[in-house]
Amino acid sequence: MSLTNRKALVFIALLAVNIFSLSAAPKPWRDSLSVDGPYILYTETGTRVITVDATGAIQDRTVAGKPQTLQVTDHRGKYPFEVKLREIRREPWRYDRQPDKVFVMSDPHGRLDCVVSLLQGNNVIDKDLRWNFGRNHLVVIGDIFDRGEDVVQIFWLFYKLQQEAEEAGGRVSMFLGNHEPMVFSNDLRYTKPKYTILARELGMEYRTLFGPQSELGRWIASWNTIGIIGRDLFVHAGLGGDFYRWNLPIPEVNRQMSRAIFMKNADRKAQSDTLDFLYGSFGPIWYRGLVQDEERRKPVDVDTLDLIRARYGVEHIVVGHTIFRDIRTFYGGRVFDVNVDNRVNQRKRRGRAVLIEGDAYYVVGDRGRKRRLL
């Protein structure tokens, strides 16, 4: 047999092996999916319940009426808890009374283990992931979506805790971040592949799983963008000079943001100049000029900051969004940023949240140790 013929036979044999390997291999997405859901979508024929099980298989069924309870775990099958569906309504945007304690965290970004360790370490929840903070207040300043593997599970945990807190006389206040509208606008640049793979296998856009016909989408649409608790104003990114000049009442901001939450970004811009500003770079979910002083950020001057504080009757503005190595204050303590790299700071035992207790402000980590901030 000639060398040429031998090469041809080898090539054919290798090709056959490769074809067999491809046909015998599992679908590539099965290796990328992990435990996920449940996603609850309301249809004309009932309630569609979508989950991904521990084998990576997608379970998609429609049931009559609403499920009574939902079973949730993280993407590895850890941290099990049960959720009961409930009536959704917007939380008040203002609480005049200063609670005994306010626990403030931001930007969980799909990392349920980091959320659980932080809340358990500070006695906000117990070992069974139930509310343990009494008549006190938990504040989450946006950005549940993206970067991590447990986005839906974190939504469900806070959904559950909000009801448990209210029953105990406490509160959980959820504020809109920039990543919620990003996903709803189909901007998925920070979204893990498992989520887009799931949506593709279901034959839909990922954002549809959180649309106006979904339980979680309706709940997220009820979140406020800006809120006041006692002497503190909470907003995901910040309020600057442009925001002050617009002179928008906070309830109007919250209403406008919710009205456009399911729109794509181009449609928000086309709707009105107000929405274009609110969802833009210098609006409350993107503006970084309270914590960064580069000219392109339009940093606010201290006089304008004081005018903003006076307009809304607050002492401090508390933000997330811009990430720092540890919790930081700005403008002589008028502003503080609670956004850190939660995974890194958990490992290095650095600050991950703020505890407001009486007149004192403390940085806290996963072990509940307090370091005075203000």
TORBA-515294 format. One record per residue (C-alpha): residue number from 1; residue in three letters; x, y, z. Coordinates in steps of 0.2 Angstrom, whole numbers, plus 2048, in hexadecimal, padded with zeros to 3 digits. Layout:
BEGIN
<NUM,ALA,<X,Y,Z>> ...
//
This chain:
BEGIN
<1,MET,<800,800,800>> <2,SER,<807,811,7FB>> <3,LEU,<80B,81E,808>> <4,THR,<7FD,829,801>> <5,ASN,<7F0,81B,803>> <6,ARG,<7F5,818,815>> <7,LYS,<7F3,82A,819>> <8,ALA,<7E2,82A,811>> <9,LEU,<7DD,81B,81C>> <10,VAL,<7E3,823,82C>> <11,PHE,<7DA,833,828>> <12,ILE,<7CA,829,825>> <13,ALA,<7CC,81F,835>> <14,LEU,<7CF,82F,83F>> <15,LEU,<7C0,838,837>> <16,ALA,<7B5,829,83C>> <17,VAL,<7BB,829,84E>> <18,ASN,<7B7,83C,84F>> <19,ILE,<7A6,83A,848>> <20,PHE,<7A2,82C,854>> <21,SER,<7A9,836,862>> <22,LEU,<79E,845,85E>> <23,SER,<78E,83A,85C>> <24,ALA,<791,831,86C>> <25,ALA,<795,840,876>> <26,PRO,<788,849,881>> <27,LYS,<781,85A,87B>> <28,PRO,<78E,867,880>> <29,TRP,<782,871,889>> <30,ARG,<77F,863,895>> <31,ASP,<790,866,89C>> <32,SER,<78D,879,89E>> <33,LEU,<77C,878,8A7>> <34,SER,<77B,877,8B9>> <35,VAL,<76D,877,8C6>> <36,ASP,<762,886,8C2>> <37,GLY,<751,88D,8C4>> <38,PRO,<743,88C,8C7>> <39,TYR,<73D,898,8BA>> <40,ILE,<72A,89C,8BC>> <41,LEU,<721,8A2,8AC>> <42,TYR,<70F,8A5,8AB>> <43,THR,<706,89F,89B>> <44,GLU,<6F4,89E,894>> <45,THR,<6F4,88B,898>> <46,GLY,<6FC,88C,8AA>> <47,THR,<70C,88F,8B2>> <48,ARG,<71C,88A,8AA>> <49,VAL,<72A,883,8B6>> <50,ILE,<73B,882,8AF>> <51,THR,<74A,87B,8B8>> <52,VAL,<75B,872,8B5>> <53,ASP,<75E,863,8BF>> <54,ALA,<76F,85C,8C6>> <55,THR,<772,853,8B6>> <56,GLY,<771,862,8AC>> <57,ALA,<760,85D,8A5>> <58,ILE,<753,86A,8A1>> <59,GLN,<742,867,8A9>> <60,ASP,<734,871,8A1>> <61,ARG,<722,86E,8A6>> <62,THR,<712,877,8A7>> <63,VAL,<706,876,8B6>> <64,ALA,<6F5,87C,8B9>> <65,GLY,<6F4,88B,8C5>> <66,LYS,<703,890,8CF>> <67,PRO,<70F,884,8D8>> <68,GLN,<70D,885,8EB>> <69,THR,<720,884,8EF>> <70,LEU,<730,884,8E5>> <71,GLN,<740,87B,8EA>> <72,VAL,<750,884,8E7>> <73,THR,<763,87F,8E9>> <74,ASP,<772,887,8E2>> <75,HIS,<77B,881,8D2>> <76,ARG,<784,873,8DC>> <77,GLY,<774,86D,8E5>> <78,LYS,<779,876,8F5>> <79,TYR,<76F,883,900>> <80,PRO,<75E,87B,8FE>> <81,PHE,<74F,886,902>> <82,GLU,<73C,887,8FE>> <83,VAL,<733,896,8F7>> <84,LYS,<721,89A,8F7>> <85,LEU,<71A,8A4,8EA>> <86,ARG,<711,8B4,8F0>> <87,GLU,<709,8C4,8EB>> <88,ILE,<715,8D1,8E3>> <89,ARG,<714,8E3,8E8>> <90,ARG,<720,8F2,8E8>> <91,GLU,<729,8F5,8F8>> <92,PRO,<728,906,900>> <93,TRP,<736,912,8F9>> <94,ARG,<737,91B,90A>> <95,TYR,<738,915,91C>> <96,ASP,<73A,924,927>> <97,ARG,<73D,91B,937>> <98,GLN,<750,915,939>> <99,PRO,<750,903,93D>> <100,ASP,<75A,8FC,94B>> <101,LYS,<765,8F3,93E>> <102,VAL,<767,8F4,92B>> <103,PHE,<772,8E8,922>> <104,VAL,<778,8EE,911>> <105,MET,<77F,8E4,903>> <106,SER,<781,8E5,8F0>> <107,ASP,<785,8DD,8E0>> <108,PRO,<783,8CA,8E4>> <109,HIS,<785,8C6,8D2>> <110,GLY,<780,8B4,8D2>> <111,ARG,<78A,8AD,8E1>> <112,LEU,<77E,8A5,8ED>> <113,ASP,<78B,89E,8F8>> <114,CYS,<792,8B0,8FB>> <115,VAL,<781,8B6,8FF>> <116,VAL,<77D,8A8,90B>> <117,SER,<78E,8A9,914>> <118,LEU,<78C,8BC,916>> <119,LEU,<77A,8BC,91C>> <120,GLN,<77D,8AD,928>> <121,GLY,<78D,8B4,92F>> <122,ASN,<784,8C4,934>> <123,ASN,<774,8BB,93B>> <124,VAL,<769,8C2,92D>> <125,ILE,<763,8B0,929>> <126,ASP,<765,8A0,932>> <127,LYS,<76D,88F,92E>> <128,ASP,<75D,88B,924>> <129,LEU,<75E,89B,91A>> <130,ARG,<74F,8A2,923>> <131,TRP,<74D,8B4,928>> <132,ASN,<755,8B7,939>> <133,PHE,<757,8CA,93A>> <134,GLY,<747,8CE,943>> <135,ARG,<73F,8DF,940>> <136,ASN,<74F,8E6,938>> <137,HIS,<752,8EA,926>> <138,LEU,<75D,8E1,918>> <139,VAL,<761,8EC,909>> <140,VAL,<768,8E5,8F8>> <141,ILE,<76E,8F2,8EC>> <142,GLY,<76C,8E9,8DC>> <143,ASP,<775,8DE,8CF>> <144,ILE,<770,8CC,8D3>> <145,PHE,<772,8C7,8C0>> <146,ASP,<782,8C2,8B7>> <147,ARG,<793,8BB,8BC>> <148,GLY,<78E,8AD,8C7>> <149,GLU,<785,89C,8C5>> <150,ASP,<777,89F,8D2>> <151,VAL,<76D,8AE,8CB>> <152,VAL,<75C,8A7,8CC>> <153,GLN,<75F,89F,8DD>> <154,ILE,<764,8B0,8E5>> <155,PHE,<755,8B8,8DE>> <156,TRP,<74A,8AB,8E6>> <157,LEU,<753,8AC,8F7>> <158,PHE,<750,8BF,8F8>> <159,TYR,<73E,8BC,8F2>> <160,LYS,<73B,8B0,900>> <161,LEU,<744,8BB,90D>> <162,GLN,<73A,8CA,908>> <163,GLN,<72A,8C1,90D>> <164,GLU,<732,8B9,91D>> <165,ALA,<739,8CA,923>> <166,GLU,<728,8D3,921>> <167,GLU,<720,8C5,92B>> <168,ALA,<72C,8C8,939>> <169,GLY,<72A,8DB,938>> <170,GLY,<73A,8DE,92E>> <171,ARG,<73E,8E3,91C>> <172,VAL,<748,8DE,90D>> <173,SER,<74A,8EC,901>> <174,MET,<750,8E7,8EF>> <175,PHE,<757,8F5,8E4>> <176,LEU,<75A,8F4,8D1>> <177,GLY,<76B,8F3,8CB>> <178,ASN,<772,8F5,8B9>> <179,HIS,<773,8E3,8B5>> <180,GLU,<761,8DF,8B7>> <181,PRO,<75C,8EB,8A9>> <182,MET,<76B,8E5,89F>> <183,VAL,<765,8D3,89F>> <184,PHE,<753,8D9,89B>> <185,SER,<75A,8E3,88D>> <186,ASN,<763,8D3,886>> <187,ASP,<774,8DA,88B>> <188,LEU,<77C,8CA,890>> <189,ARG,<78F,8CE,890>> <190,TYR,<791,8C9,8A2>> <191,THR,<785,8BA,8A2>> <192,LYS,<78B,8A9,8A5>> <193,PRO,<78A,89D,896>> <194,LYS,<77E,891,8A0>> <195,TYR,<770,89E,89F>> <196,THR,<771,8A1,88D>> <197,ILE,<773,88F,889>> <198,LEU,<763,88B,893>> <199,ALA,<75A,899,88A>> <200,ARG,<760,892,879>> <201,GLU,<75A,881,87D>> <202,LEU,<749,887,882>> <203,GLY,<748,891,872>> <204,MET,<747,8A2,87A>> <205,GLU,<751,8B1,87F>> <206,TYR,<758,8B1,890>> <207,ARG,<74F,8C0,895>> <208,THR,<73F,8B8,892>> <209,LEU,<741,8AD,8A1>> <210,PHE,<740,8BD,8AB>> <211,GLY,<733,8C6,8A1>> <212,PRO,<722,8CE,8A6>> <213,GLN,<71A,8BD,8A6>> <214,SER,<726,8B6,8B2>> <215,GLU,<725,8B6,8C5>> <216,LEU,<737,8BC,8C8>> <217,GLY,<735,8C9,8BA>> <218,ARG,<726,8D0,8C2>> <219,TRP,<72F,8D1,8D3>> <220,ILE,<73E,8D9,8CC>> <221,ALA,<733,8E6,8C3>> <222,SER,<72C,8EB,8D4>> <223,TRP,<73D,8F0,8DB>> <224,ASN,<741,902,8DF>> <225,THR,<750,90A,8D7>> <226,ILE,<752,917,8E5>> <227,GLY,<74D,915,8F7>> <228,ILE,<74F,91E,908>> <229,ILE,<750,915,919>> <230,GLY,<751,921,928>> <231,ARG,<760,92C,924>> <232,ASP,<767,923,915>> <233,LEU,<764,923,903>> <234,PHE,<767,913,8F9>> <235,VAL,<76A,912,8E6>> <236,HIS,<774,905,8DC>> <237,ALA,<781,911,8D4>> <238,GLY,<77F,923,8D9>> <239,LEU,<776,934,8D7>> <240,GLY,<780,943,8CF>> <241,GLY,<77E,954,8C9>> <242,ASP,<773,94F,8BA>> <243,PHE,<767,945,8C5>> <244,TYR,<766,955,8D0>> <245,ARG,<761,960,8C2>> <246,TRP,<754,954,8BB>> <247,ASN,<74C,956,8CC>> <248,LEU,<742,946,8CB>> <249,PRO,<738,940,8DA>> <250,ILE,<73E,92F,8E0>> <251,PRO,<72D,927,8DE>> <252,GLU,<72D,92D,8CC>> <253,VAL,<73E,926,8C9>> <254,ASN,<739,915,8D0>> <255,ARG,<729,915,8C5>> <256,GLN,<732,91A,8B5>> <257,MET,<740,90D,8B7>> <258,SER,<733,8FF,8BA>> <259,ARG,<729,904,8AC>> <260,ALA,<737,902,8A0>> <261,ILE,<740,8F3,8A8>> <262,PHE,<73B,8E6,89B>> <263,MET,<73F,8F1,88C>> <264,LYS,<74F,8EF,882>> <265,ASN,<75B,8FE,884>> <266,ALA,<757,906,873>> <267,ASP,<745,906,877>> <268,ARG,<748,90E,888>> <269,LYS,<751,91C,880>> <270,ALA,<744,91E,873>> <271,GLN,<736,91F,880>> <272,SER,<73B,930,888>> <273,ASP,<749,93B,88D>> <274,THR,<746,936,89F>> <275,LEU,<748,924,89C>> <276,ASP,<757,927,892>> <277,PHE,<75F,931,8A0>> <278,LEU,<75A,925,8AE>> <279,TYR,<761,915,8A5>> <280,GLY,<770,91F,89E>> <281,SER,<782,921,8A4>> <282,PHE,<77E,92F,8B1>> <283,GLY,<76D,927,8B7>> <284,PRO,<76C,91F,8C8>> <285,ILE,<770,90D,8C3>> <286,TRP,<780,912,8B9>> <287,TYR,<787,922,8C0>> <288,ARG,<798,920,8C8>> <289,GLY,<79C,932,8CC>> <290,LEU,<799,931,8DF>> <291,VAL,<7A8,925,8E1>> <292,GLN,<7B3,928,8D2>> <293,ASP,<7BB,939,8CE>> <294,GLU,<7C0,937,8BB>> <295,GLU,<7B9,945,8B1>> <296,ARG,<7AF,939,8A6>> <297,ARG,<7A5,933,8B5>> <298,LYS,<79F,945,8B8>> <299,PRO,<7A3,944,8CB>> <300,VAL,<797,94E,8D6>> <301,ASP,<79E,95D,8DF>> <302,VAL,<79B,95D,8F2>> <303,ASP,<78E,96C,8F1>> <304,THR,<783,963,8E5>> <305,LEU,<785,953,8EF>> <306,ASP,<77F,95D,8FE>> <307,LEU,<770,964,8F4>> <308,ILE,<76B,952,8EF>> <309,ARG,<76C,94C,901>> <310,ALA,<762,95B,907>> <311,ARG,<755,959,8F9>> <312,TYR,<751,947,8FF>> <313,GLY,<754,94A,911>> <314,VAL,<762,93D,914>> <315,GLU,<774,93D,91C>> <316,HIS,<77C,930,911>> <317,ILE,<77B,928,900>> <318,VAL,<77F,915,8FF>> <319,VAL,<784,90E,8EE>> <320,GLY,<78B,8FE,8E7>> <321,HIS,<78F,8FB,8D4>> <322,THR,<7A1,901,8D4>> <323,ILE,<7AC,8F4,8DC>> <324,PHE,<7BA,8F7,8E9>> <325,ARG,<7C6,8ED,8F3>> <326,ASP,<7BC,8F1,903>> <327,ILE,<7AD,8FB,908>> <328,ARG,<7B1,90E,906>> <329,THR,<7AB,91F,90A>> <330,PHE,<7AB,92F,900>> <331,TYR,<7A8,941,903>> <332,GLY,<7AC,941,915>> <333,GLY,<7A0,932,918>> <334,ARG,<791,939,90F>> <335,VAL,<793,92B,902>> <336,PHE,<798,919,904>> <337,ASP,<79A,90B,8F8>> <338,VAL,<796,8F9,8FD>> <339,ASN,<79B,8F0,8ED>> <340,VAL,<7AA,8E4,8EE>> <341,ASP,<7B0,8D4,8E6>> <342,ASN,<7A6,8C8,8F1>> <343,ARG,<7AF,8B9,8EC>> <344,VAL,<7C0,8C0,8F0>> <345,ASN,<7BB,8C9,900>> <346,GLN,<7B2,8BA,906>> <347,ARG,<7C3,8B0,904>> <348,LYS,<7CE,8BE,90B>> <349,ARG,<7C1,8C2,91A>> <350,ARG,<7BF,8D5,914>> <351,GLY,<7B0,8DF,915>> <352,ARG,<7A1,8DA,90B>> <353,ALA,<792,8E4,912>> <354,VAL,<78D,8F3,91E>> <355,LEU,<783,8F1,92E>> <356,ILE,<77B,901,934>> <357,GLU,<777,8FF,946>> <358,GLY,<770,90E,94F>> <359,ASP,<77B,91D,94A>> <360,ALA,<78A,912,946>> <361,TYR,<78F,90B,935>> <362,TYR,<79A,8FB,935>> <363,VAL,<7A3,8F1,927>> <364,VAL,<79F,8DF,929>> <365,GLY,<7A5,8CF,921>> <366,ASP,<7A0,8BC,922>> <367,ARG,<7A4,8BA,934>> <368,GLY,<799,8C9,93B>> <369,ARG,<7A8,8D2,942>> <370,LYS,<7A5,8E5,941>> <371,ARG,<7B1,8F3,93C>> <372,ARG,<7AB,905,93E>> <373,LEU,<7A8,90E,92E>> <374,LEU,<7A0,91E,934>> 
//
